[in-house]
């Protein structure tokens, strides 16, 4: 008798026909997975097998536009979801109204990154060392309340709460290099953790432990079953500072354990995250998906793909486009698609860069808002930006040549200090800046272009300005860098102080000195912080309606009544750039 091991996850809801959706599940044995909706819509799929695990991505058809319908999941005709006596509301699929039936469709997109799975209550006193603490079962989580978990509880408890239309998870959905005590015990049952890579994940089976821990959380499991999600990886989904530099890659490829780690990381990402990002039409046209589904065991087929995606990144595109009415989302891979040759360093390879450019500029006037999802921020605290540009100049030999002591110092500093954001790829930074300028200018320009990012363990809003006389003219659209991190993680005090200093006037002056030493030239754009920095476990929500946009930021706070969301920011982004604030209001 087949059982539900993980899921369901509601992944894709079609905003064009408003009649189809996809639901992802993992079963404990081969079976036929079926989704049945209360309004008569349905879909079914036979599971496919990878490394002894069984998955299905069910395409649901026949949904009613502009409706919310409950659904259930059956495996071999036996209902396995929702669970008996569930304390949560029914899992539902909500479809938008058709475009011709309404003037404007509101889109609510919640986003954030960096979610370290909350450990069980008996493991939350990490200061006491490894092992359970049955004598202290109710200790608070050292990272604080999980914002995603708290959002789920809020939505489940309040039937009148406005639910998001989509959840954008911008990287570090799992931490392959920072495992919990519970996961370490599971890993130790399989291998000797004294051998590299130690308590980190080593293979595909280890990765399944991470997803179990992250997505079996009851609140999060319900949330993911009823709110569509879009995902992209960042470094911790594989390893900290993944693809920082050519020297980093050469060194790690020399280890005996890396090949299995990267292959398993890409395999598991394809199964657990990437497939659900695709539309039913894209799935139907995907030869790898067809090959994995039509073979009794897709493990070796998927292994060959993952190994090739690592050694020849240009063969694979992890980036994708989604459309929500008149809102266009480009989710951009800023990890696997890098060109790392020191003299040609680029955040995106040539084909990836061309794809992003074409998708951003295609059909001008067909969208009111462009969202660019990139796990790494485009606009950083000015000192951090200048430090990364300076470091990139040293590493390519601007001071003393590519083999000189400054270059060697620069490489050591880059790897120790995580200097590998857009600013560390100066040509890519300039090209993205120019693309955003072009998108935001002209008679068909959107109302806003928002770059959505995470990674840096704090939240902020940055707004650029182009210098007078810039060729082509400054954009008319509202351009914003919106950064929100973490969803659930901690930030050391010194790092918090460093980020605050990075935004300060003194930090800017220090940055200019570094830029002068590195001969980095004049930046193509200037920016200022117009919100933040905020520290804590948090989520941002963009609400887009017609050509209007608004932003909220909520943080999860521990209270006597349990974890609650508190409103930290509530700001319109359009309407002549008006700004208002609401501080510390109960959500």
C-alpha positions as CSV (number, residue, x, y, z in Angstrom):
1,X,0.0,0.0,0.0
2,X,1.6,3.2,-1.2
3,X,2.1,6.1,1.3
4,X,2.8,9.8,1.0
5,X,6.4,10.4,2.0
6,X,6.6,14.2,1.2
7,X,4.4,16.8,-0.2
8,X,2.0,17.7,-1.7
9,X,3.6,20.9,-3.1
10,X,1.4,23.2,-5.2
11,X,4.0,24.5,-7.7
12,X,2.6,26.0,-10.9
13,X,-0.7,27.7,-11.5
14,X,-1.3,28.9,-15.1
15,X,-2.3,32.6,-15.3
16,X,-3.1,32.5,-19.0
17,X,-5.9,29.9,-19.1
18,X,-6.4,29.8,-15.3
19,X,-7.3,26.2,-15.8
20,X,-4.2,24.1,-15.0
21,X,-1.8,23.6,-12.2
22,X,0.9,21.2,-11.1
23,X,1.2,19.3,-7.8
24,X,4.5,17.6,-6.7
25,X,4.5,14.5,-4.4
26,X,7.0,11.9,-3.2
27,X,5.6,8.4,-2.4
28,X,7.2,5.6,-0.6
29,X,6.9,3.1,-3.5
30,X,5.9,3.0,-7.2
31,X,2.2,4.0,-7.7
32,X,-0.2,6.2,-9.6
33,X,-0.6,9.6,-8.0
34,X,-3.9,11.4,-8.5
35,X,-5.1,14.9,-7.6
36,X,-8.9,15.3,-7.3
37,X,-10.5,18.8,-6.8
38,X,-13.8,19.6,-5.3
39,X,-14.8,21.4,-8.5
40,X,-14.2,18.3,-10.7
41,X,-10.7,19.2,-11.9
42,X,-8.2,16.4,-11.7
43,X,-5.0,14.9,-13.0
44,X,-2.9,11.8,-12.5
45,X,0.6,10.6,-13.2
46,X,2.7,7.4,-12.6
47,X,5.6,7.9,-10.3
48,X,9.2,8.0,-11.6
49,X,12.1,6.5,-9.7
50,X,15.4,8.2,-8.7
51,X,17.9,6.5,-6.3
52,X,15.2,4.4,-4.7
53,X,12.8,7.3,-4.2
54,X,9.5,7.7,-6.1
55,X,8.1,11.0,-7.3
56,X,5.3,12.4,-9.4
57,X,4.5,15.9,-10.8
58,X,0.7,15.8,-11.4
59,X,-0.7,18.2,-14.0
60,X,-4.2,19.2,-12.9
61,X,-6.6,20.3,-15.7
62,X,-10.2,21.5,-15.8
63,X,-9.8,24.1,-13.0
64,X,-12.4,27.0,-12.9
65,X,-10.9,30.4,-13.5
66,X,-11.3,32.9,-10.6
67,X,-12.0,30.2,-8.1
68,X,-10.6,28.4,-5.0
69,X,-11.1,24.7,-4.8
70,X,-10.1,22.1,-2.2
71,X,-8.2,19.1,-3.4
72,X,-7.1,15.7,-2.2
73,X,-4.2,13.4,-3.2
74,X,-4.7,9.7,-3.8
75,X,-2.0,7.0,-4.4
76,X,-3.4,4.0,-6.2
77,X,-6.9,5.2,-5.5
78,X,-6.3,5.5,-1.7
79,X,-6.6,9.0,-0.2
80,X,-3.4,10.1,1.5
81,X,-3.9,13.8,1.7
82,X,-5.2,15.6,3.7
83,X,-4.4,13.5,6.7
84,X,-7.2,12.3,8.9
85,X,-8.2,14.8,11.6
86,X,-5.9,17.4,10.2
87,X,-5.8,20.7,12.3
88,X,-5.2,22.7,9.1
89,X,-7.7,24.0,6.6
90,X,-8.1,22.1,3.4
91,X,-5.3,22.4,0.8
92,X,-6.6,24.5,-2.1
93,X,-5.8,25.6,-5.6
94,X,-6.7,29.2,-6.3
95,X,-6.9,30.3,-10.0
96,X,-6.9,33.9,-11.1
97,X,-9.8,35.4,-13.0
98,X,-9.3,35.5,-16.8
99,X,-7.8,38.7,-18.1
100,X,-10.9,39.7,-20.1
101,X,-13.1,39.4,-17.1
102,X,-11.4,42.0,-15.0
103,X,-9.6,45.3,-15.5
104,X,-6.6,44.5,-13.3
105,X,-5.6,41.3,-11.5
106,X,-3.8,41.8,-8.2
107,X,-0.7,39.8,-7.7
108,X,0.7,39.2,-4.2
109,X,4.2,37.7,-4.2
110,X,5.9,36.8,-0.9
111,X,9.7,36.4,-1.1
112,X,12.8,35.7,1.0
113,X,15.8,33.4,1.2
114,X,18.0,31.5,3.6
115,X,15.8,29.1,5.5
116,X,17.7,26.7,7.8
117,X,15.2,24.1,8.8
118,X,14.0,24.6,12.4
119,X,15.3,21.8,14.6
120,X,13.0,19.8,16.9
121,X,12.3,21.4,20.2
122,X,14.7,19.0,22.1
123,X,17.7,20.2,20.0
124,X,17.3,23.9,20.2
125,X,19.9,24.5,22.9
126,X,22.8,24.3,20.5
127,X,25.1,25.9,23.1
128,X,25.1,22.7,25.1
129,X,26.7,20.7,22.4
130,X,25.4,17.8,20.3
131,X,22.7,15.4,21.3
132,X,19.1,15.8,22.5
133,X,18.0,17.7,25.6
134,X,14.9,15.8,26.9
135,X,15.2,17.8,30.2
136,X,14.6,21.1,28.2
137,X,11.9,20.4,25.6
138,X,10.6,23.9,25.2
139,X,13.8,25.9,24.7
140,X,13.5,28.6,22.1
141,X,15.0,28.2,18.7
142,X,18.5,29.9,18.8
143,X,17.8,31.4,15.3
144,X,14.5,32.8,16.5
145,X,11.0,32.0,15.1
146,X,10.9,30.7,11.5
147,X,9.2,33.4,9.4
148,X,7.8,30.8,6.9
149,X,6.5,28.6,9.7
150,X,4.9,31.7,11.4
151,X,3.3,32.9,8.1
152,X,1.8,29.4,7.6
153,X,0.4,29.4,11.1
154,X,-1.1,32.9,10.6
155,X,-2.8,32.0,7.3
156,X,-4.1,28.7,8.7
157,X,-5.5,30.4,11.8
158,X,-7.2,33.3,10.1
159,X,-9.6,32.4,7.3
160,X,-9.9,36.0,6.3
161,X,-6.2,36.6,5.8
162,X,-5.1,37.4,2.3
163,X,-3.1,34.5,0.9
164,X,-0.2,35.1,-1.4
165,X,-0.5,34.3,-5.1
166,X,3.0,32.9,-5.2
167,X,5.9,32.2,-2.8
168,X,9.3,33.1,-4.3
169,X,12.1,31.2,-2.5
170,X,15.4,32.9,-3.6
171,X,18.0,30.3,-2.5
172,X,19.3,28.3,0.4
173,X,16.1,26.3,0.6
174,X,18.3,23.6,2.3
175,X,21.8,23.9,3.9
176,X,23.9,21.0,2.6
177,X,26.9,22.3,4.6
178,X,25.2,23.2,7.9
179,X,23.2,20.2,9.0
180,X,21.1,19.9,12.2
181,X,21.7,17.3,14.9
182,X,18.7,15.3,13.7
183,X,20.1,15.1,10.2
184,X,23.6,14.4,11.5
185,X,22.3,11.3,13.3
186,X,20.7,10.1,10.1
187,X,24.0,10.7,8.2
188,X,26.0,8.9,10.9
189,X,23.8,5.8,10.5
190,X,25.0,5.6,6.9
191,X,28.7,6.6,7.1
192,X,31.6,7.7,9.3
193,X,31.3,11.4,9.8
194,X,35.0,11.6,10.7
195,X,35.7,11.2,7.0
196,X,35.2,14.1,4.5
197,X,32.8,15.8,4.0
198,X,32.1,15.1,7.6
199,X,28.6,16.2,8.9
200,X,27.7,17.7,5.5
201,X,25.7,15.9,2.9
202,X,27.6,13.5,0.7
203,X,25.2,12.0,-1.8
204,X,21.6,11.9,-3.1
205,X,20.2,10.0,-0.1
206,X,21.7,12.6,2.3
207,X,20.0,15.3,0.3
208,X,16.6,13.6,0.8
209,X,17.2,14.0,4.5
210,X,17.5,17.7,4.1
211,X,14.2,18.0,2.2
212,X,12.5,15.7,4.6
213,X,13.5,18.0,7.5
214,X,12.6,21.2,5.7
215,X,9.3,20.3,4.1
216,X,7.8,17.9,6.7
217,X,7.4,20.7,9.2
218,X,3.6,20.6,9.6
219,X,2.9,24.3,9.1
220,X,5.3,24.6,6.1
221,X,4.0,21.4,4.6
222,X,0.5,22.8,4.6
223,X,1.6,26.2,3.3
224,X,3.5,24.7,0.4
225,X,0.4,22.6,-0.4
226,X,-1.8,25.6,-0.9
227,X,0.4,28.5,-2.1
228,X,2.2,28.1,-5.5
229,X,6.0,28.4,-5.3
230,X,8.9,29.3,-7.5
231,X,12.4,28.4,-6.4
232,X,16.1,28.9,-7.4
233,X,19.2,27.7,-5.7
234,X,22.0,29.6,-4.0
235,X,25.3,28.4,-2.6
236,X,24.2,26.5,0.5
237,X,21.9,24.3,-1.5
238,X,25.2,22.8,-2.7
239,X,28.1,24.4,-0.6
240,X,29.0,27.7,0.9
241,X,30.5,30.1,-1.8
242,X,29.7,27.6,-4.6
243,X,31.7,28.7,-7.8
244,X,33.4,31.7,-6.1
245,X,36.3,31.6,-8.5
246,X,38.4,29.4,-10.8
247,X,40.9,28.8,-8.0
248,X,38.1,27.7,-5.7
249,X,36.7,25.3,-8.2
250,X,40.1,23.8,-9.1
251,X,40.8,23.1,-5.4
252,X,37.5,21.6,-4.6
253,X,37.5,19.4,-7.7
254,X,40.7,17.9,-6.4
255,X,38.9,16.4,-3.3
256,X,37.7,12.8,-3.5
257,X,34.2,13.7,-2.3
258,X,33.2,16.7,-4.4
259,X,32.1,14.9,-7.6
260,X,29.4,12.9,-5.8
261,X,28.3,16.0,-3.8
262,X,27.8,18.3,-6.9
263,X,26.2,15.6,-8.9
264,X,23.8,14.7,-6.1
265,X,23.1,18.3,-5.4
266,X,22.1,19.0,-9.0
267,X,20.1,15.8,-9.2
268,X,18.1,16.6,-6.1
269,X,17.6,20.2,-7.1
270,X,16.2,19.0,-10.4
271,X,13.8,16.6,-8.7
272,X,12.7,18.6,-5.6
273,X,12.9,22.2,-6.9
274,X,13.5,22.7,-10.6
275,X,10.7,20.5,-12.1
276,X,8.0,22.4,-10.3
277,X,9.2,25.7,-11.8
278,X,8.2,24.6,-15.2
279,X,4.9,24.9,-16.9
280,X,3.0,21.9,-18.2
281,X,4.0,22.9,-21.8
282,X,7.7,23.1,-20.8
283,X,7.5,19.8,-19.0
284,X,6.0,18.1,-22.1
285,X,8.9,19.5,-24.3
286,X,11.6,18.5,-21.8
287,X,13.6,15.4,-23.2
288,X,15.2,14.7,-19.8
289,X,11.9,14.7,-18.0
290,X,10.5,12.3,-20.7
291,X,13.5,10.0,-20.4
292,X,13.4,9.9,-16.6
293,X,9.7,9.1,-16.6
294,X,9.8,6.4,-19.2
295,X,12.6,4.3,-17.7
296,X,12.0,2.0,-14.7
297,X,14.8,3.7,-12.9
298,X,15.9,7.2,-13.9
299,X,18.9,7.4,-11.6
300,X,21.7,6.9,-14.2
301,X,19.9,9.1,-16.8
302,X,19.7,11.9,-14.2
303,X,23.3,11.3,-13.0
304,X,24.6,11.8,-16.5
305,X,22.7,15.0,-16.9
306,X,23.9,16.4,-13.6
307,X,27.5,15.5,-14.3
308,X,27.3,17.2,-17.6
309,X,25.6,20.3,-16.1
310,X,28.6,20.6,-13.7
311,X,31.4,20.2,-16.3
312,X,29.6,22.0,-19.1
313,X,27.2,24.6,-17.5
314,X,26.2,26.0,-20.9
315,X,24.4,22.8,-21.6
316,X,21.8,23.5,-19.0
317,X,19.5,26.5,-18.2
318,X,18.2,26.6,-14.6
319,X,16.8,30.2,-15.1
320,X,13.1,30.5,-16.1
321,X,10.3,32.9,-16.8
322,X,6.9,33.0,-15.2
323,X,4.0,35.4,-16.0
324,X,1.3,36.5,-13.6
325,X,-1.1,38.5,-15.6
326,X,0.8,41.7,-16.4
327,X,3.7,40.9,-14.0
328,X,6.7,39.2,-15.5
329,X,9.2,37.2,-13.3
330,X,12.6,36.3,-14.5
331,X,14.3,33.9,-12.0
332,X,18.0,34.0,-12.8
333,X,20.6,31.4,-12.0
334,X,23.6,33.2,-10.5
335,X,25.6,30.1,-9.4
336,X,25.9,27.4,-12.0
337,X,26.0,29.6,-15.0
338,X,29.2,31.5,-14.1
339,X,32.2,32.0,-16.3
340,X,35.2,31.8,-13.9
341,X,38.2,32.4,-16.1
342,X,39.9,35.3,-14.3
343,X,40.2,37.4,-17.4
344,X,36.6,36.7,-18.6
345,X,34.8,36.5,-15.3
346,X,31.0,36.7,-15.8
347,X,28.1,36.0,-13.5
348,X,26.3,34.5,-16.5
349,X,27.7,32.6,-19.4
350,X,27.1,34.1,-22.9
351,X,24.0,32.1,-23.6
352,X,22.5,32.7,-20.2
353,X,23.1,36.4,-20.5
354,X,21.5,36.5,-23.9
355,X,18.4,34.7,-22.6
356,X,18.0,37.1,-19.7
357,X,18.3,40.1,-22.1
358,X,15.8,38.7,-24.6
359,X,13.3,37.8,-22.0
360,X,13.5,41.2,-20.3
361,X,13.1,43.1,-23.5
362,X,10.6,40.9,-25.3
363,X,7.1,42.3,-26.0
364,X,7.5,45.7,-24.4
365,X,4.2,47.1,-23.1
366,X,2.9,43.6,-22.3
367,X,3.8,43.8,-18.6
368,X,3.4,46.5,-16.0
369,X,6.0,45.2,-13.6
370,X,9.3,43.2,-14.1
371,X,10.6,41.2,-11.3
372,X,14.2,39.9,-11.6
373,X,14.8,37.1,-9.0
374,X,18.5,36.8,-8.3
375,X,19.7,35.1,-5.1
376,X,22.6,37.6,-4.9
377,X,21.8,41.3,-4.6
378,X,22.6,43.6,-7.6
379,X,23.0,46.7,-5.3
380,X,24.9,46.0,-2.1
381,X,26.0,48.2,0.8
382,X,28.4,50.7,-0.9
383,X,31.4,49.6,1.0
384,X,30.8,45.9,0.2
385,X,30.2,46.7,-3.4
386,X,33.5,48.7,-3.6
387,X,35.4,46.1,-1.7
388,X,34.2,43.4,-4.2
389,X,35.1,45.5,-7.2
390,X,38.5,46.3,-5.7
391,X,39.1,42.6,-5.0
392,X,38.1,41.6,-8.5
393,X,40.7,44.1,-9.8
394,X,43.4,42.7,-7.7
395,X,42.6,39.1,-8.7
396,X,42.8,39.9,-12.4
397,X,46.2,41.6,-11.9
398,X,45.4,45.3,-11.9
399,X,48.1,45.7,-9.2
400,X,51.2,43.7,-10.0
401,X,49.9,41.4,-12.7
402,X,47.8,38.2,-12.5
403,X,50.6,36.2,-10.8
404,X,51.7,38.9,-8.4
405,X,51.3,39.1,-4.6
406,X,48.3,41.4,-4.8
407,X,46.5,38.8,-7.0
408,X,47.4,36.0,-4.5
409,X,46.2,38.2,-1.6
410,X,43.0,39.0,-3.5
411,X,42.1,35.4,-4.1
412,X,42.7,34.5,-0.4
413,X,40.6,37.4,0.7
414,X,37.8,36.6,-1.8
415,X,37.4,33.1,-0.6
416,X,37.6,34.0,3.1
417,X,35.2,37.0,2.9
418,X,32.5,35.8,0.4
419,X,33.3,38.4,-2.1
420,X,31.3,36.9,-5.0
421,X,28.2,38.9,-5.6
422,X,27.3,40.9,-8.8
423,X,29.9,43.5,-7.9
424,X,32.7,40.8,-7.9
425,X,31.9,40.4,-11.6
426,X,32.3,44.0,-12.8
427,X,31.3,43.5,-16.4
428,X,28.2,41.6,-15.4
429,X,27.2,44.3,-13.0
430,X,27.5,46.9,-15.7
431,X,25.6,44.8,-18.2
432,X,22.7,44.1,-15.8
433,X,22.6,47.8,-14.9
434,X,22.4,48.8,-18.5
435,X,19.7,46.2,-19.2
436,X,17.6,47.5,-16.3
437,X,18.0,51.1,-17.6
438,X,16.8,50.0,-21.1
439,X,13.8,48.1,-19.7
440,X,12.8,51.1,-17.6
441,X,12.9,53.7,-20.4
442,X,10.6,54.4,-23.3
443,X,6.9,54.7,-24.0
444,X,6.3,51.0,-23.2
445,X,8.3,51.0,-20.0
446,X,6.8,49.2,-17.0
447,X,5.8,51.0,-13.9
448,X,8.5,49.2,-11.9
449,X,11.5,47.0,-12.2
450,X,12.3,45.2,-8.9
451,X,15.4,43.1,-8.3
452,X,14.5,40.6,-5.6
453,X,17.4,39.1,-3.7
454,X,18.5,37.5,-0.4
455,X,21.8,35.9,0.7
456,X,23.1,38.7,2.9
457,X,21.3,37.9,6.1
458,X,19.5,41.3,6.4
459,X,16.8,43.2,4.5
460,X,16.9,46.5,2.8
461,X,15.6,48.7,0.0
462,X,18.1,50.4,-2.3
463,X,17.2,52.8,-5.1
464,X,19.5,53.7,-7.9
465,X,20.0,57.0,-9.8
466,X,21.8,57.3,-13.1
467,X,24.3,60.1,-13.7
468,X,23.1,63.1,-15.8
469,X,23.8,62.7,-19.5
470,X,23.9,58.9,-19.4
471,X,23.6,57.6,-23.0
472,X,20.0,56.7,-23.8
473,X,18.7,58.6,-20.8
474,X,17.7,57.6,-17.3
475,X,14.8,55.2,-16.8
476,X,11.3,56.5,-16.1
477,X,10.2,53.3,-14.3
478,X,10.7,52.9,-10.6
479,X,13.8,50.8,-10.1
480,X,14.4,49.1,-6.8
481,X,16.7,46.5,-5.2
482,X,14.5,44.6,-2.7
483,X,16.6,42.3,-0.5
484,X,15.1,40.0,2.1
485,X,17.0,37.5,4.2
486,X,16.9,35.3,6.2
487,X,13.7,33.5,6.5
488,X,15.1,31.5,9.3
489,X,18.8,31.8,10.3
490,X,21.0,33.9,12.5
491,X,23.6,36.6,11.9
492,X,26.6,37.1,14.1
493,X,26.9,40.4,15.9
494,X,30.2,41.4,14.1
495,X,28.6,40.7,10.7
496,X,25.6,42.8,11.6
497,X,27.8,45.7,12.7
498,X,29.8,45.3,9.4
499,X,26.7,45.6,7.3
500,X,25.6,48.7,9.2
501,X,29.0,50.2,8.7
502,X,28.9,49.3,5.0
503,X,25.8,51.6,4.6
504,X,27.3,54.5,6.6
505,X,29.0,57.6,5.3
506,X,32.3,56.4,6.7
507,X,31.9,53.1,4.9
508,X,31.3,54.9,1.6
509,X,34.5,56.9,2.1
510,X,36.5,53.8,2.8
511,X,34.9,52.1,-0.3
512,X,36.0,55.0,-2.5
513,X,39.6,54.6,-1.2
514,X,39.5,50.9,-2.2
515,X,38.0,51.7,-5.6
516,X,40.8,54.2,-6.2
517,X,43.5,51.7,-5.2
518,X,41.9,49.0,-7.5
519,X,41.5,51.5,-10.4
520,X,37.9,50.3,-10.8
521,X,36.7,53.4,-12.6
522,X,33.4,55.3,-12.2
523,X,30.4,53.2,-11.4
524,X,27.6,53.3,-14.1
525,X,25.0,54.0,-11.4
526,X,24.7,55.4,-7.9
527,X,22.3,54.2,-5.2
528,X,21.1,55.0,-1.8
529,X,19.4,53.0,0.9
530,X,15.8,54.0,1.3
531,X,14.8,51.3,3.8
532,X,16.5,49.2,6.4
533,X,18.8,47.6,7.3
534,X,16.5,45.2,9.1
535,X,17.7,42.2,10.9
536,X,15.7,39.1,11.9
537,X,13.7,36.3,10.4
538,X,11.6,38.0,7.8
539,X,9.6,38.0,4.6
540,X,8.7,40.7,2.1
541,X,5.5,40.9,0.1
542,X,5.0,42.8,-3.1
543,X,1.4,43.7,-4.0
544,X,1.0,44.6,-7.6
545,X,-2.3,45.9,-9.1
546,X,-2.4,47.6,-12.5
547,X,0.6,50.0,-12.5
548,X,0.6,50.3,-8.7
549,X,2.9,48.5,-6.4
550,X,3.3,48.3,-2.6
551,X,5.7,46.6,-0.3
552,X,5.4,45.1,3.2
553,X,8.0,43.5,5.4
554,X,7.1,41.3,8.3
555,X,9.3,39.7,10.9
556,X,8.6,36.6,13.1
557,X,8.8,37.6,16.8
558,X,8.6,35.4,19.8
559,X,5.8,36.4,22.2
560,X,4.0,35.0,25.2
561,X,1.4,33.6,22.9
562,X,4.0,32.0,20.6
563,X,5.5,33.2,17.4
564,X,3.7,36.1,15.6
565,X,4.3,38.2,12.6
566,X,4.9,41.9,13.2
567,X,4.6,44.5,10.4
568,X,7.8,46.4,10.2
569,X,7.2,48.2,6.9
570,X,4.2,49.1,4.8
571,X,5.1,51.3,1.8
572,X,3.6,52.2,-1.6
573,X,6.3,52.0,-4.3
574,X,4.5,53.9,-7.1
575,X,2.1,56.8,-7.0
576,X,4.8,59.4,-7.4
577,X,7.2,57.5,-5.2
578,X,5.2,58.3,-2.1
579,X,6.4,56.6,1.1
580,X,4.7,55.8,4.4
581,X,5.7,53.6,7.2
582,X,4.0,51.5,9.8
583,X,6.4,50.2,12.5
584,X,5.9,47.1,14.7
585,X,2.2,46.5,13.9
586,X,0.7,43.1,14.6
587,X,0.2,41.3,11.3
